[in-house]
């Protein structure tokens, strides 16, 4: 999974195991193989921005590896506006 932010992230934070920096405003996290039967997997991140904008846009993309392909490539990208409310976001 790739998370891309419209604003740079703070560099003074540690990413969880399985995640790495993809740039100043991007994080990549492994999610493992898809499970059969629709079992949900959760990935929790506590990320902070370098500044305090009124709003940030988060783009969540599926990044395939190992030759895997998705028959419906249109469902692997989502854009989420996140206004600065001081509350955590979950999506």
N, C-alpha and C positions, 0 to 999 in steps of 0.2 A: 504494500500500500504506500502511496506517496501523498504527502500532505504539503501543499504549496500555499503560502500565505502572501497576501498583497503587501505586507510590511515585513521588514527583517525581524528575525527572532533574536532574543537575548542570547549572547554567546556564553553567558555565565550560568549555564544550566546543564545538567547531565541528562542524557537520554537513557531510557530503559534498555535492558538487554534486548537485542534483536532489532534495534533501531540505530540509524546513523544519519549524519548530516548529509543533505543533498545540495547544499548551498546556504546562503545567508537567510533564505526564507523558505527552506524546503527540508523535510525530514522523510526518510524512507524507513519502513518497518516491515520485517518479514511477518507473515501471518501463517505460514505453513500450508500444507495441502488442504483443499476443500474436503469436508467430511461428507459422507453419505447420510441421507436421512435428514438433512437440513439442520444439523446441530450448530448452534450459534457459537462464534468465537468472539471474545472481547479483547480489545487492545486499548489500554488506558494510558494516556499521555497527559502530563502536567506541563504545558508549554507557556512561556511568557514572551511577550514581544519586547524588542529593544526600546520602543517608545510607547506612548499612550495615545494612539489615534482614537477618534470617535467611533470608527468602525474598521473592521478588517474583513477581507473576503478569504475564505478557506476553500481551496480546491482539493478534493479527495479523488485520487485516481487509482485504478488497478494497474499494477506493473507486473507483467507476466515474465516468467523466466523458464529455462529448461525446455524451450520449444512448445510450451503450453499455449493454447489459443482459445479465445472466446468466440463462439459463433455469433454473439450479439455484442459487437464492440461498442455500441452506443450506450450500454448500461454500466460502464465501468468508470464514468467520470461524473462527479457531483460538485456543485458550487453552493457554498453556504455563506450568506452574509452573517457576520457576528458583531452586532453593535456593542459598544463598551458599556456594559451594565454592571460590571464587577462580579457577576455570577458565573459559575462554571457552565460550559456548554457540553452537550453530549449529542452525538449524531453518528 
